Amino acid sequence: MSKNDENKVRVIAVCGSLRPNSTTRKALEIALKGAEESGAETQLIDLREYELIFCDGKEDESGYPPDVARLRNDVRSAHGIIIGTPEYHSSFSGVLKNALDLMSFKEFEGKMIGLLGTSGGSLGAINALNGLRTVGRSLHAWVIPDQISISAAWKAFNADGTFKDAGLENRVRDLGHQVARFSFLHSSEKSLEFLKAWEAAPVNPGAE
């Protein structure tokens, strides 16, 4: 996929960590480099830079700060989304959960999603990633099979933000490649024709 391709896709990364020196953010920056190498336009969404309200389920959103709409628009404009989170108590972060709760199918349906998790311990972030995979399915998104779980993330990086383990760096970068490439294929004319035909197909009577 050429960088000059007229069908260039947009890949964003949502960082579910508020730490100033977040290892999740560092990893997402590397994943986005992979997406850029595949020709995608990229943006890192740092939730520290958005003034969000706690999701209370109210239908009247007139009191919501403008950044709720900004977050929704930023995510809605993407073809592919990389979601990164630290694992807290065997789940993904509260700030990320709240951000997801403030959004809906409009932001995620039909999008390609890649998952990345970090953990301070040796067991990695598998539980957090499993939770996010369920969320992705519930929002009718396409969660790619590969995912990244980084254990002992506090000692995984060099001072310049690169990984000490070149193999891990390649895997994280490849996550960005995959999200960009699948997003490109999914948004191509042929793929859209297939999806329209599939959506218009008769209901499977065996499912009743």
Stockholm file with secondary structure:
# STOCKHOLM 1.0

chainA/1-208         MSKNDENKVRVIAVCGSLRPNSTTRKALEIALKGAEESGAETQLIDLREYELIFCDGKEDESGYPPDVARLRNDVRSAHGIIIGTPEYHSSFSGVLKNALDLMSFKEFEGKMIGLLGTSGGSLGAINALNGLRTVGRSLHAWVIPDQISISAAWKAFNADGTFKDAGLENRVRDLGHQVARFSFLHSSEKSLEFLKAWEAAPVNPGAE
#=GR chainA/1-208 SS CCTTCTTCCEEEEEECCCCTTCHHHHHHHHHHHHHHHTTCEEEEEEGGGSCCCCCCCCSCCTTSCHHHHHHHHHHHTCSEEEEEEECBTTBCCHHHHHHHHTCCHHHHTTCEEEEEEECSSTTTTHHHHHHHHHHHHHTTCEEEEEEEEESSGGGSBCTTSCBSSHHHHHHHHHHHHHHHHHHHHHHSHHHHHHHHHHHTSCCCGGGC
#=GC SS_cons         CCTTCTTCCEEEEEECCCCTTCHHHHHHHHHHHHHHHTTCEEEEEEGGGSCCCCCCCCSCCTTSCHHHHHHHHHHHTCSEEEEEEECBTTBCCHHHHHHHHTCCHHHHTTCEEEEEEECSSTTTTHHHHHHHHHHHHHTTCEEEEEEEEESSGGGSBCTTSCBSSHHHHHHHHHHHHHHHHHHHHHHSHHHHHHHHHHHTSCCCGGGC
//
